[in-house]
Amino acid sequence: MRPEILVPAKKCSLGCPVLDQYLAGGVPCGSITELSGESGSGKTQIALQLLLSAQLPLSLGGLASSSLYLHSEPPYPFRRFEQLSKAFYLSYPQLFDSVQCVRNNVLVQELDSADHLFDVVFKLDSALAKESRKTMPIKVLVIDSIAALFRSEFDNNPFDLKRRANLFFKISSTLKFVAKKYGVAVLVTNQVVDVMRSGDLNGLRIGNYDSLYSSGRRVCPALGISWANCVNSRLFLSMNEEVVGNVAGEGDDNTLCRRTKREMHVVFAPHLPSSSCEYVIYREGVFGVRGQIEISVFGTSLNSDASKNPTFLLCDKEYSCGNV
């Protein structure tokens, strides 16, 4: 057996220098990255931003490629894609002829069922082989979302659970094969489910699930341990309301000012420590907040100033780093 030479995987930028630094460069090629979170956390928006960033040259954190978006939850987010593609073009007008040119580099395929996903994934090898000869080959693949296809089609009985798990393994093994063969970054979004009590996890010990809270509820990614074993990295998006001050009202009444704090957490990844990073959602896109990135190493919290590392400062827009 010949030893395999390990080389650092290429990364695709998320379109924000702070988030790129947090993820050590972006979403890695050659593996599957899962992005889980409740509705409204920004999963689809981050996915769309990744699809657009793939078009950037290597010097700006992109892959100089086109991308493929497989979506399973209608309707297609056309309006948001229009907003993000326009903002992306305005950030790099020297690289693209028009906004339409940017949009044309994102290929879209709607998914109707889990079997349809399997058929599409099965044909990826031959499709990517043809794409590899083009000027802008497909280097980013997004599936949004995996849970929507499987949660509605399979019942909670031994036969269906076994059939579902087999389909998980077939799809994920094919995705990993083509991702490694063609250097594709695969991002899969997933939903979350509530955890009513500690016993509901049935001894699940993949990642630090004890700390996954969103909207004041303890949650965990959907599809169980079978799917958890199919992904290489798992990111979790949380939303929690916090009080930021109060406004004096009439008499002695005060109105509390609240805001939604959104954070991205590393649940598990072979190249990243357990950590979290705050992000905000603007019309122009999703951006990490300048300031502290909290990293947990062996239970000890460390802080890293995301604004001090110039390596991933790829864009010159003030809003691009979420300076709030």
Backbone bond lengths (Angstrom), bond angles and torsions (degrees), N, CA, C in turn:
res aa  C-N    CA-C-N  psi(-1)  N-CA   C-N-CA  omega(-1)  CA-C   N-CA-C  phi
1 M - - - 1.465 - - 1.532 108.94 -
2 R 1.325 115.38 127.74 1.458 119.76 179.88 1.520 109.77 -85.77
3 P 1.333 118.89 131.65 1.461 120.48 179.76 1.518 110.64 -66.93
4 E 1.338 115.39 140.82 1.458 120.71 179.98 1.519 109.85 -87.24
5 I 1.329 115.47 131.21 1.459 120.49 179.13 1.528 109.01 -81.22
6 L 1.315 116.22 119.99 1.453 120.88 -178.81 1.516 110.01 -85.55
7 V 1.322 116.31 124.73 1.465 121.42 177.10 1.520 107.91 -123.76
8 P 1.330 118.09 148.50 1.466 120.30 179.72 1.522 110.92 -59.51
9 A 1.326 116.26 135.15 1.462 120.55 -179.77 1.523 110.30 -74.01
10 K 1.325 115.63 145.12 1.451 119.43 173.01 1.518 108.97 -66.67
11 K 1.307 116.64 153.27 1.459 121.79 179.18 1.527 109.43 -124.21
12 C 1.307 116.05 150.97 1.460 121.48 174.68 1.518 109.12 -111.50
13 S 1.303 116.41 128.21 1.464 122.26 -177.78 1.520 111.78 -62.33
14 L 1.324 115.68 147.02 1.465 121.67 172.99 1.524 111.79 -87.98
15 G 1.331 116.72 -0.42 1.461 119.74 178.56 1.505 113.54 92.20
16 C 1.330 117.85 8.15 1.469 122.37 178.57 1.521 108.28 -142.28
17 P 1.333 118.40 126.62 1.461 120.49 -178.33 1.521 114.39 -62.15
18 V 1.339 117.60 -33.78 1.461 120.56 -179.80 1.529 110.63 -68.70
19 L 1.334 117.48 -46.33 1.459 120.74 177.88 1.525 110.97 -66.24
20 D 1.326 116.99 -35.36 1.461 119.95 177.53 1.525 111.58 -64.48
21 Q 1.327 116.29 -41.80 1.460 119.05 177.73 1.522 110.79 -64.95
22 Y 1.320 116.18 -40.65 1.465 121.21 179.58 1.528 111.01 -59.57
23 L 1.349 116.67 -37.33 1.460 121.67 -178.07 1.527 112.10 -96.86
24 A 1.333 116.27 17.78 1.476 121.62 178.07 1.523 111.47 58.66
25 G 1.331 116.60 37.65 1.460 120.98 175.85 1.505 115.08 119.77
26 G 1.325 118.52 -18.34 1.457 121.00 -179.88 1.516 112.05 130.30
27 V 1.327 115.71 -156.71 1.471 121.98 -179.76 1.521 108.55 -83.96
28 P 1.345 119.06 123.88 1.463 121.32 -175.10 1.526 113.48 -73.06
29 C 1.318 115.82 146.26 1.462 121.85 174.02 1.530 109.21 -83.78
30 G 1.320 115.84 155.59 1.453 120.25 175.72 1.514 115.16 84.52
31 S 1.320 117.88 9.90 1.463 120.84 -179.56 1.526 109.63 -154.07
32 I 1.351 115.35 174.89 1.468 121.50 -179.71 1.523 109.45 -106.27
33 T 1.317 115.93 125.50 1.468 122.34 175.48 1.514 108.57 -112.23
34 E 1.326 116.43 127.14 1.462 120.66 177.64 1.518 110.31 -100.88
35 L 1.328 115.72 139.47 1.463 122.81 176.45 1.518 107.42 -121.83
36 S 1.337 116.53 108.42 1.465 120.54 -176.60 1.521 110.27 -112.85
37 G 1.323 115.07 154.37 1.458 120.42 179.51 1.514 110.26 169.60
38 E 1.324 115.90 163.39 1.455 119.56 -179.37 1.520 110.97 -76.34
39 S 1.312 116.39 169.96 1.459 121.91 179.84 1.526 110.37 -60.78
40 G 1.326 116.70 132.61 1.458 121.19 179.73 1.509 114.34 92.47
41 S 1.334 117.89 -0.58 1.468 120.46 -177.89 1.522 112.30 -79.49
42 G 1.339 117.90 -17.84 1.456 120.78 177.54 1.515 114.74 108.36
43 K 1.337 118.11 16.10 1.469 121.04 -178.25 1.530 111.64 -58.50
44 T 1.323 116.15 -51.67 1.462 120.13 -177.30 1.519 111.41 -64.70
45 Q 1.327 117.57 -38.53 1.461 120.59 -179.63 1.527 111.68 -65.36
46 I 1.328 117.11 -40.21 1.462 120.53 176.11 1.522 110.16 -65.26
47 A 1.339 116.56 -39.11 1.463 120.74 178.79 1.530 110.70 -63.35
48 L 1.324 117.31 -44.36 1.459 120.90 178.85 1.525 111.16 -63.46
49 Q 1.309 116.01 -38.67 1.461 120.61 179.27 1.528 110.96 -64.57
50 L 1.326 116.37 -38.02 1.467 120.89 176.63 1.521 110.79 -64.89
51 L 1.332 117.38 -42.09 1.460 122.02 179.34 1.525 111.00 -58.66
52 L 1.312 116.33 -40.09 1.467 120.79 179.98 1.527 111.36 -73.22
53 S 1.329 116.65 -41.06 1.467 120.79 -176.89 1.523 112.54 -65.72
54 A 1.324 117.19 -21.60 1.467 120.29 179.05 1.516 111.79 -59.48
55 Q 1.333 117.56 -24.72 1.466 121.69 -177.00 1.527 113.09 -76.40
56 L 1.319 117.17 -15.76 1.454 120.42 -179.01 1.527 110.73 -66.31
57 P 1.328 117.51 150.99 1.475 119.49 175.35 1.518 111.27 -66.33
58 L 1.320 116.63 163.43 1.461 121.55 -178.50 1.525 111.79 -58.60
59 S 1.330 117.18 -32.86 1.460 120.84 -178.42 1.512 112.95 -67.72
60 L 1.340 117.03 -18.15 1.465 121.22 179.07 1.524 112.28 -109.23
61 G 1.316 116.72 14.72 1.456 120.07 175.56 1.505 115.39 93.19
62 G 1.340 117.75 -1.26 1.455 120.40 178.84 1.509 111.98 -91.11
63 L 1.342 115.62 -165.68 1.467 121.12 -179.55 1.530 111.42 -122.79
64 A 1.340 116.85 6.73 1.471 121.83 -178.10 1.523 110.11 51.37
65 S 1.322 116.28 49.62 1.456 120.76 -172.13 1.516 111.63 -143.81
66 S 1.311 115.25 171.07 1.458 121.31 169.56 1.526 108.20 -93.26
67 S 1.331 117.05 -178.44 1.467 120.20 -176.17 1.524 110.11 -146.39
68 L 1.319 115.46 161.80 1.463 122.57 -178.52 1.519 109.45 -123.46
69 Y 1.335 115.43 126.61 1.465 121.93 -177.95 1.522 108.99 -113.93
70 L 1.334 117.13 112.81 1.453 122.89 176.13 1.522 108.26 -102.69
71 H 1.315 116.92 111.55 1.474 119.00 -176.48 1.522 110.65 -116.81
72 S 1.334 114.51 140.75 1.465 120.59 -174.13 1.520 113.53 -120.69
73 E 1.328 117.10 -2.73 1.464 120.39 -178.13 1.520 109.64 -116.75
74 P 1.336 117.23 94.93 1.464 119.22 179.83 1.528 110.51 -68.48
75 P 1.333 117.84 154.33 1.455 125.21 2.09 1.527 111.87 -84.69
76 Y 1.324 116.13 160.82 1.452 121.46 175.77 1.532 109.01 -62.32
77 P 1.345 118.23 133.40 1.482 120.77 -175.72 1.531 112.45 -74.64
78 F 1.338 115.84 61.82 1.464 121.25 -173.48 1.527 111.85 -63.27
79 R 1.333 117.00 -45.16 1.465 119.88 -176.68 1.526 111.76 -62.67
80 R 1.339 116.81 -43.75 1.466 119.96 -180.00 1.525 110.43 -68.15
81 F 1.327 117.29 -37.33 1.458 120.54 177.22 1.529 110.75 -62.86
82 E 1.334 116.73 -38.19 1.464 120.93 177.24 1.529 110.45 -61.96
83 Q 1.331 117.24 -44.45 1.465 121.30 -179.71 1.531 110.78 -63.00
84 L 1.340 116.65 -47.79 1.458 120.54 -176.72 1.531 111.94 -67.46
85 S 1.321 116.64 -39.10 1.464 119.20 180.00 1.516 111.21 -67.25
86 K 1.327 117.71 -35.99 1.473 121.01 177.00 1.523 110.31 -66.15
87 A 1.339 117.16 -45.09 1.468 120.77 178.38 1.522 110.83 -63.81
88 F 1.328 116.70 -37.54 1.463 120.97 178.62 1.526 110.65 -64.53
89 Y 1.317 116.63 -43.94 1.468 120.73 179.46 1.528 111.45 -63.60
90 L 1.332 116.61 -41.61 1.465 120.26 -179.80 1.525 111.98 -66.78
91 S 1.322 117.49 -24.22 1.458 121.02 176.94 1.526 111.85 -77.53
92 Y 1.336 116.66 -27.32 1.466 120.71 -177.63 1.532 110.75 -134.68
93 P 1.339 118.63 57.03 1.475 119.95 -177.41 1.528 113.09 -64.89
94 Q 1.333 116.24 -22.64 1.466 119.55 -178.98 1.526 112.80 -76.44
95 L 1.332 117.20 -13.48 1.464 120.42 -176.36 1.524 113.33 -97.00
96 F 1.340 117.43 -21.54 1.458 120.39 -174.05 1.522 110.67 -130.58
97 D 1.328 115.45 148.91 1.464 120.85 -178.17 1.525 112.20 -73.32
98 S 1.322 116.91 -35.43 1.465 120.57 -177.24 1.521 109.68 -161.28
99 V 1.336 115.70 171.17 1.463 120.66 175.78 1.523 110.00 -64.58
100 Q 1.331 116.36 -37.30 1.458 120.28 -179.71 1.514 111.30 -62.87
101 C 1.322 116.74 -35.14 1.468 120.77 176.89 1.525 110.31 -62.22
102 V 1.335 116.93 -39.18 1.460 121.51 177.67 1.523 110.43 -64.30
103 R 1.326 116.66 -44.12 1.462 120.54 -177.81 1.521 112.31 -68.04
104 N 1.322 116.59 -33.36 1.466 119.97 -177.77 1.519 112.81 -67.54
105 N 1.328 117.55 -18.21 1.463 120.96 -179.90 1.528 112.76 -85.38
106 V 1.337 116.76 2.13 1.465 121.75 176.05 1.523 108.12 -112.07
107 L 1.320 116.44 110.30 1.460 122.13 179.55 1.526 109.39 -89.30
108 V 1.330 116.44 140.51 1.469 121.25 -174.28 1.521 110.40 -123.79
109 Q 1.331 115.64 135.74 1.466 122.07 176.29 1.529 108.55 -137.07
110 E 1.315 117.30 124.18 1.466 121.08 177.89 1.524 109.70 -84.22
111 L 1.328 115.52 140.59 1.464 121.59 179.03 1.521 109.78 -108.19
112 D 1.332 116.32 133.87 1.461 121.00 -178.10 1.523 112.87 -99.10
113 S 1.337 116.94 -27.93 1.462 120.07 -174.82 1.525 109.83 -159.55
114 A 1.319 115.40 172.65 1.459 120.48 177.32 1.522 110.75 -64.77
115 D 1.336 117.13 -37.77 1.467 120.38 177.58 1.525 111.00 -65.47
116 H 1.329 116.68 -36.17 1.463 120.39 176.78 1.528 110.38 -63.63
117 L 1.323 117.02 -41.37 1.464 120.77 176.28 1.522 110.57 -60.43
118 F 1.331 116.67 -43.80 1.461 120.54 179.38 1.527 111.02 -60.52
119 D 1.340 116.67 -41.42 1.469 120.42 179.32 1.524 111.13 -64.02
120 V 1.345 116.84 -42.25 1.462 120.95 179.78 1.524 110.82 -65.14
121 V 1.341 115.99 -45.33 1.468 120.34 -179.23 1.534 110.58 -64.54
122 F 1.336 116.67 -37.81 1.464 121.08 -179.87 1.529 111.58 -62.09
123 K 1.343 116.87 -31.19 1.469 121.55 -178.84 1.525 113.39 -89.61
124 L 1.337 117.05 -0.99 1.455 120.12 -175.56 1.523 112.94 -63.70
125 D 1.328 117.23 -38.12 1.461 120.41 -175.81 1.526 110.93 -57.61
126 S 1.327 116.72 -51.47 1.464 120.12 -179.45 1.520 111.72 -68.41
127 A 1.343 116.31 -36.53 1.464 119.87 -179.94 1.525 111.51 -66.43
128 L 1.327 116.67 -43.05 1.461 120.46 -179.53 1.529 111.18 -71.08
129 A 1.323 116.67 -28.44 1.464 119.57 176.35 1.527 110.10 -63.51
130 K 1.331 116.80 -40.84 1.462 120.53 176.75 1.525 110.71 -68.76
131 E 1.344 115.61 -40.80 1.463 120.22 -178.72 1.526 111.98 -64.60
132 S 1.342 117.25 -30.71 1.465 120.64 -175.69 1.520 112.77 -63.93
133 R 1.344 116.90 -18.49 1.458 120.55 179.33 1.521 112.82 -88.81
134 K 1.328 116.48 -3.64 1.459 120.79 -178.92 1.527 111.06 -88.91
135 T 1.346 115.32 165.33 1.465 120.69 179.04 1.517 111.47 -65.78
136 M 1.347 116.47 -38.35 1.464 122.15 179.41 1.526 109.20 -119.95
137 P 1.323 119.05 77.51 1.470 120.74 -179.35 1.528 110.84 -71.14
138 I 1.307 115.32 161.16 1.467 120.52 178.15 1.521 109.38 -73.86
139 K 1.327 116.67 122.62 1.466 121.82 179.87 1.533 112.18 -126.57
140 V 1.331 116.81 -4.59 1.468 120.86 177.81 1.520 108.68 -131.28
141 L 1.327 116.37 130.58 1.459 122.88 178.20 1.517 108.96 -126.39
142 V 1.333 116.04 126.65 1.464 121.71 179.14 1.518 109.27 -120.81
143 I 1.336 116.68 130.92 1.464 122.91 172.92 1.529 107.20 -113.53
144 D 1.319 117.03 116.53 1.463 122.55 -173.19 1.535 109.39 -133.26
145 S 1.333 120.70 98.64 1.451 125.17 1.15 1.529 109.33 -125.75
146 I 1.318 116.39 162.98 1.455 121.29 -179.01 1.529 111.18 -75.04
147 A 1.332 116.37 -34.80 1.473 120.21 -176.10 1.522 111.76 -67.94
148 A 1.326 117.52 -35.27 1.459 120.86 -177.92 1.526 111.71 -61.17
149 L 1.316 117.52 -28.97 1.460 121.55 -178.56 1.525 112.75 -80.22
150 F 1.329 116.83 -34.83 1.466 120.19 -171.20 1.528 113.83 -98.88
151 R 1.315 118.05 -29.35 1.470 119.47 -174.81 1.518 112.11 -70.35
152 S 1.329 117.59 -27.81 1.465 120.37 -176.24 1.524 113.29 -94.23
153 E 1.336 117.66 -17.48 1.457 120.43 -173.25 1.523 114.50 -98.02
154 F 1.334 117.34 -15.86 1.468 120.07 -174.75 1.523 110.22 -121.49
155 D 1.312 115.49 137.42 1.460 121.16 176.97 1.522 110.03 -85.34
156 N 1.331 114.96 165.36 1.464 120.78 -178.63 1.530 110.57 -91.18
157 N 1.331 115.29 63.59 1.462 120.49 176.35 1.529 108.13 -131.46
158 P 1.342 117.62 160.12 1.471 120.77 -174.14 1.527 113.98 -54.19
159 F 1.341 117.18 -41.16 1.458 120.20 -177.41 1.530 111.06 -64.46
160 D 1.347 116.64 -49.50 1.471 120.69 -178.61 1.523 111.87 -67.72
161 L 1.336 116.81 -37.27 1.463 119.58 179.16 1.525 111.32 -64.78
162 K 1.335 116.57 -38.44 1.463 120.14 177.94 1.522 110.81 -67.92
163 R 1.325 116.25 -42.02 1.467 120.71 179.05 1.527 110.74 -65.17
164 R 1.323 115.57 -38.86 1.468 120.17 178.44 1.526 111.04 -65.45
165 A 1.340 116.85 -43.69 1.460 120.67 179.87 1.530 111.34 -62.92
166 N 1.334 117.05 -40.50 1.464 120.51 177.80 1.522 111.15 -61.87
167 L 1.333 116.27 -39.34 1.458 120.36 178.53 1.525 110.90 -67.78
168 F 1.351 116.12 -38.03 1.470 120.47 174.84 1.529 110.50 -54.36
169 F 1.329 115.43 -51.22 1.463 120.68 -173.73 1.529 111.15 -66.83
170 K 1.331 116.81 -38.04 1.472 119.75 179.17 1.533 110.56 -66.08
171 I 1.330 116.68 -44.82 1.464 120.78 -178.80 1.520 110.73 -66.67
172 S 1.329 116.90 -46.75 1.464 120.13 -176.03 1.524 111.85 -68.43
173 S 1.330 117.59 -38.06 1.464 119.39 179.62 1.522 111.04 -66.06
174 T 1.333 116.91 -37.72 1.462 120.15 177.16 1.519 110.78 -68.52
175 L 1.323 116.99 -40.68 1.462 120.75 177.88 1.523 111.30 -61.69
176 K 1.330 116.73 -43.18 1.460 120.29 179.65 1.531 111.18 -65.75
177 F 1.325 115.92 -36.73 1.458 119.73 179.88 1.525 111.44 -63.89
178 V 1.338 116.64 -50.96 1.470 119.35 -178.51 1.526 111.01 -70.57
179 A 1.344 116.85 -31.91 1.460 119.92 178.99 1.528 110.40 -63.23
180 K 1.327 116.28 -42.46 1.459 120.41 -179.87 1.523 111.78 -74.87
181 K 1.328 116.50 -39.35 1.466 121.06 -177.20 1.520 112.02 -66.16
182 Y 1.336 117.01 -41.18 1.462 120.97 -174.57 1.531 113.23 -109.38
183 G 1.340 117.37 4.39 1.460 120.27 178.80 1.515 113.21 66.39
184 V 1.321 116.30 43.42 1.468 122.03 -176.99 1.526 110.67 -96.79
185 A 1.327 116.23 136.80 1.466 121.93 172.56 1.522 108.47 -88.98
186 V 1.328 117.39 118.98 1.465 122.22 -178.15 1.524 109.51 -107.42
187 L 1.325 116.20 122.59 1.467 122.03 176.23 1.516 108.90 -118.87
188 V 1.328 116.39 126.73 1.464 122.13 -179.61 1.524 108.51 -121.35
189 T 1.320 117.50 125.08 1.463 119.86 176.65 1.521 109.61 -90.19
190 N 1.340 115.37 150.61 1.462 121.68 -177.14 1.522 109.17 -141.42
191 Q 1.307 116.05 152.01 1.456 121.99 176.22 1.527 109.80 -87.02
192 V 1.332 116.54 175.62 1.460 120.80 176.24 1.523 109.52 -123.81
193 V 1.321 115.00 158.91 1.466 121.56 176.28 1.520 108.42 -126.47
194 D 1.321 116.02 153.09 1.466 120.83 179.07 1.520 110.88 -73.29
195 V 1.337 115.14 144.08 1.464 122.42 173.19 1.515 106.74 -106.60
196 M 1.321 116.60 111.95 1.461 120.60 -173.73 1.522 111.99 -76.99
197 R 1.336 117.31 -34.19 1.462 121.82 178.28 1.513 107.90 -156.81
198 S 1.317 116.70 165.87 1.466 120.85 -174.04 1.516 112.37 -60.27
199 G 1.303 117.60 -31.19 1.455 120.24 -177.73 1.514 113.82 -69.25
200 D 1.363 117.38 -15.50 1.453 120.61 -177.40 1.519 112.94 -68.68
201 L 1.334 117.86 -18.23 1.461 119.66 -179.58 1.522 112.29 -82.98
202 N 1.345 115.88 -8.84 1.465 120.88 175.89 1.525 112.71 51.64
203 G 1.325 115.56 44.29 1.454 119.00 176.58 1.509 114.68 77.97
204 L 1.348 117.94 11.73 1.457 120.71 -179.07 1.516 110.36 -62.79
205 R 1.339 117.17 127.34 1.456 121.01 -176.46 1.526 111.41 -133.05
206 I 1.328 116.62 39.11 1.456 120.05 177.01 1.519 107.59 -101.20
207 G 1.325 116.98 102.52 1.453 120.47 -178.33 1.519 111.34 86.12
208 N 1.311 114.83 173.65 1.457 121.12 -176.94 1.528 110.33 -90.59
209 Y 1.338 117.24 77.22 1.457 121.13 -175.91 1.522 112.93 -74.66
210 D 1.313 118.32 -17.05 1.454 120.03 -179.00 1.520 112.12 -64.31
211 S 1.328 117.61 -21.84 1.461 120.62 -175.01 1.521 113.07 -102.20
212 L 1.338 119.31 8.31 1.457 121.20 -177.39 1.520 110.34 -88.70
213 Y 1.329 114.55 101.65 1.460 121.56 177.47 1.518 109.06 -127.50
214 S 1.333 116.52 142.12 1.459 121.37 176.69 1.518 108.55 -149.12
215 S 1.331 116.07 133.36 1.473 122.18 -177.13 1.522 111.37 54.78
216 G 1.339 116.35 35.54 1.448 121.44 178.02 1.513 114.52 76.42
217 R 1.333 117.98 8.89 1.463 121.54 -178.27 1.517 109.78 -117.88
218 R 1.326 115.77 146.40 1.457 120.02 173.35 1.517 107.90 -82.36
219 V 1.323 116.14 126.95 1.461 120.69 -175.23 1.530 109.74 -132.98
220 C 1.326 115.52 169.79 1.466 121.52 171.45 1.526 107.72 -148.92
221 P 1.326 118.19 154.38 1.473 120.60 178.90 1.523 111.83 -58.28
222 A 1.321 115.81 147.09 1.463 121.38 -178.46 1.524 112.02 -74.03
223 L 1.319 115.42 169.87 1.475 126.18 173.69 1.524 114.58 81.29
224 G 1.336 118.25 0.41 1.452 120.63 168.17 1.519 116.41 75.07
225 I 1.335 114.08 -168.78 1.460 120.95 -172.55 1.532 112.22 -72.15
226 S 1.331 117.54 -27.49 1.462 119.78 179.32 1.524 110.85 -61.01
227 W 1.325 116.24 -47.58 1.465 119.26 179.12 1.520 111.14 -71.47
228 A 1.333 118.04 -34.88 1.467 120.73 179.61 1.527 111.24 -57.98
229 N 1.322 116.90 -33.32 1.460 120.78 179.04 1.526 113.24 -77.95
230 C 1.330 117.01 -5.84 1.466 120.99 -178.08 1.522 113.09 -92.99
231 V 1.322 118.02 -14.53 1.467 120.45 -176.54 1.522 109.71 -106.14
232 N 1.332 116.04 151.40 1.462 121.19 179.60 1.515 112.34 -86.06
233 S 1.336 116.32 -37.39 1.470 121.49 -179.02 1.520 108.87 -134.60
234 R 1.319 115.83 146.39 1.465 120.29 178.90 1.525 109.91 -130.71
235 L 1.331 115.23 122.43 1.459 122.62 175.17 1.519 108.56 -111.14
236 F 1.316 116.06 144.33 1.464 121.34 -177.07 1.526 109.50 -125.86
237 L 1.335 117.21 132.88 1.459 122.74 177.94 1.525 109.48 -105.48
238 S 1.322 116.15 126.27 1.464 120.35 -179.97 1.522 110.68 -115.84
239 M 1.324 115.84 151.89 1.466 123.04 174.21 1.524 108.32 -130.26
240 N 1.315 116.58 124.90 1.460 120.37 178.32 1.520 109.65 -141.42
241 E 1.315 115.07 137.63 1.456 120.78 -179.39 1.518 110.06 -82.35
242 E 1.332 117.59 137.10 1.454 121.08 178.17 1.526 109.54 -136.92
243 V 1.334 115.56 150.12 1.461 122.06 179.28 1.520 108.87 -85.78
244 V 1.323 117.25 127.74 1.467 121.24 -178.58 1.528 112.28 -111.92
245 G 1.332 118.31 -1.54 1.459 121.35 179.48 1.507 110.01 159.17
246 N 1.310 116.29 -170.02 1.455 119.89 176.62 1.518 109.95 -144.56
247 V 1.310 114.95 155.17 1.463 122.43 -179.86 1.520 108.11 -115.95
248 A 1.315 115.96 127.82 1.466 120.27 -179.02 1.515 110.29 -66.19
249 G 1.331 115.78 131.15 1.451 120.70 177.66 1.510 111.16 -106.71
250 E 1.312 116.43 -161.55 1.450 120.72 179.51 1.529 109.73 -73.14
251 G 1.320 116.10 139.10 1.453 120.91 -179.37 1.517 111.00 65.80
252 D 1.330 115.76 -131.22 1.473 120.47 -178.94 1.526 112.60 -97.00
253 D 1.329 116.09 4.30 1.461 119.27 -176.85 1.526 110.79 -78.55
254 N 1.331 116.73 132.57 1.454 122.87 175.32 1.529 109.09 -119.28
255 T 1.308 116.34 140.57 1.457 122.10 177.54 1.521 109.58 -104.01
256 L 1.312 116.00 122.68 1.456 120.12 -179.96 1.527 110.47 -74.50
257 C 1.309 116.07 136.22 1.463 121.86 175.35 1.528 108.33 -93.85
258 R 1.300 116.42 123.78 1.450 121.16 -178.40 1.526 110.34 -120.54
259 R 1.308 115.07 156.00 1.460 120.27 174.44 1.521 108.63 -144.16
260 T 1.306 115.61 157.29 1.458 120.82 177.29 1.514 109.41 -91.58
261 K 1.305 116.66 117.82 1.467 121.93 178.05 1.518 108.69 -95.01
262 R 1.319 115.70 120.11 1.457 121.83 -179.99 1.519 109.69 -106.44
263 E 1.324 116.73 135.43 1.457 121.39 179.92 1.527 110.82 -135.60
264 M 1.316 115.07 145.42 1.460 121.88 172.60 1.527 107.98 -103.73
265 H 1.324 116.34 130.68 1.465 121.87 -178.03 1.525 110.32 -120.36
266 V 1.320 116.72 142.09 1.464 121.80 171.12 1.527 107.42 -89.31
267 V 1.326 117.18 112.36 1.466 121.53 177.99 1.522 109.38 -81.93
268 F 1.322 116.20 -51.54 1.470 120.42 170.20 1.526 108.82 -155.24
269 A 1.315 115.19 147.11 1.461 122.89 177.96 1.521 107.94 -167.45
270 P 1.332 118.30 139.65 1.464 119.66 -177.79 1.519 114.23 -70.30
271 H 1.350 117.23 -16.44 1.460 120.66 -174.68 1.524 113.38 -118.77
272 L 1.356 116.91 5.01 1.462 119.72 -176.25 1.527 110.71 -131.97
273 P 1.345 117.37 145.30 1.468 119.83 173.69 1.521 110.17 -80.16
274 S 1.308 117.24 165.03 1.452 121.42 173.61 1.518 108.49 -65.70
275 S 1.326 117.61 122.39 1.463 120.91 -172.89 1.517 110.08 -159.15
276 S 1.326 116.36 173.52 1.460 121.62 178.14 1.515 109.70 -145.49
277 C 1.319 116.11 152.53 1.460 122.16 -179.55 1.527 108.94 -145.65
278 E 1.313 117.16 130.30 1.456 120.89 178.72 1.529 110.12 -77.63
279 Y 1.330 115.44 145.06 1.459 120.12 176.72 1.526 109.74 -140.42
280 V 1.328 115.62 160.70 1.466 121.74 179.47 1.521 108.22 -128.61
281 I 1.322 115.57 157.84 1.459 121.68 179.03 1.523 108.99 -115.74
282 Y 1.311 116.14 118.16 1.458 123.29 175.64 1.521 109.04 -113.36
283 R 1.320 115.50 173.05 1.464 120.30 175.39 1.530 110.42 -59.04
284 E 1.354 115.77 -35.52 1.463 120.47 -176.94 1.527 113.48 -78.28
285 G 1.347 117.90 -13.85 1.452 119.24 178.78 1.517 113.35 149.49
286 V 1.320 115.38 -167.60 1.464 123.42 179.47 1.519 107.78 -105.63
287 F 1.355 116.72 127.54 1.450 120.98 -173.86 1.519 111.17 -136.68
288 G 1.335 115.56 139.13 1.450 120.76 175.21 1.515 110.06 -71.53
289 V 1.321 116.17 150.32 1.460 122.06 -178.84 1.519 109.78 -85.48
290 R 1.318 116.59 129.90 1.462 120.60 175.27 1.524 109.17 -62.06
291 G 1.324 116.62 135.75 1.462 118.86 178.52 1.507 111.07 140.23
292 Q 1.318 116.35 -130.64 1.456 120.39 -170.19 1.520 111.91 -95.36
293 I 1.330 115.32 130.13 1.459 122.16 168.17 1.523 106.74 -104.95
294 E 1.304 116.61 120.98 1.465 120.52 -176.61 1.519 109.89 -89.16
295 I 1.313 115.87 125.10 1.459 122.54 -179.55 1.523 108.82 -119.67
296 S 1.319 115.87 132.58 1.456 120.63 179.44 1.523 109.21 -109.57
297 V 1.317 116.66 118.58 1.454 122.29 178.36 1.522 108.60 -123.20
298 F 1.332 116.03 113.46 1.473 121.71 -178.54 1.533 111.32 52.40
299 G 1.350 114.73 41.99 1.453 119.58 175.88 1.511 114.84 82.35
300 T 1.325 118.39 -2.20 1.457 121.47 179.61 1.516 109.77 -103.65
301 S 1.330 117.90 128.48 1.453 122.09 -179.45 1.514 110.27 -85.36
302 L 1.332 115.12 127.33 1.449 122.15 175.67 1.513 108.19 -116.38
303 N 1.324 117.94 156.80 1.451 121.58 -179.81 1.514 110.38 -121.69
304 S 1.327 116.21 138.62 1.458 121.89 178.04 1.513 109.03 -129.33
305 D 1.325 117.69 127.57 1.452 121.75 179.65 1.521 109.16 -78.37
306 A 1.319 116.63 110.45 1.462 121.19 -174.90 1.517 112.92 -69.20
307 S 1.317 118.61 -15.58 1.455 120.35 -176.19 1.518 112.70 -90.44
308 K 1.358 118.47 -5.57 1.454 120.22 -174.21 1.525 113.86 -93.99
309 N 1.313 117.96 -15.22 1.454 120.33 -178.98 1.518 109.42 -93.58
310 P 1.336 119.98 112.64 1.460 121.45 -175.58 1.516 113.92 -82.02
311 T 1.330 117.83 -3.42 1.455 120.49 -172.11 1.520 112.21 -59.59
312 F 1.338 117.58 -39.11 1.448 120.09 -174.17 1.529 112.57 -109.25
313 L 1.340 117.75 18.87 1.452 120.06 176.80 1.526 108.02 -79.29
314 L 1.348 115.41 90.64 1.452 119.95 -169.44 1.528 113.79 -96.98
315 C 1.305 117.88 -20.15 1.453 118.67 -176.74 1.520 110.14 -129.62
316 D 1.331 115.85 156.47 1.456 120.23 -171.88 1.517 113.70 -106.92
317 K 1.328 117.43 11.97 1.459 120.80 178.32 1.515 110.54 -81.51
318 E 1.324 117.85 137.43 1.458 120.61 -178.81 1.525 110.31 -64.13
319 Y 1.360 116.93 -40.00 1.470 117.96 -176.94 1.513 111.80 -72.26
320 S 1.315 117.54 -14.20 1.458 120.11 -173.17 1.526 112.81 -64.81
321 C 1.320 117.53 -22.48 1.464 119.54 -179.27 1.524 111.57 -105.87
322 G 1.328 117.51 11.03 1.457 119.47 176.57 1.511 111.85 58.81
323 N 1.318 118.67 50.80 1.467 121.80 -175.51 1.530 109.61 -78.50
324 V 1.339 115.50 85.08 1.460 120.47 -177.18 1.520 109.58 -121.82
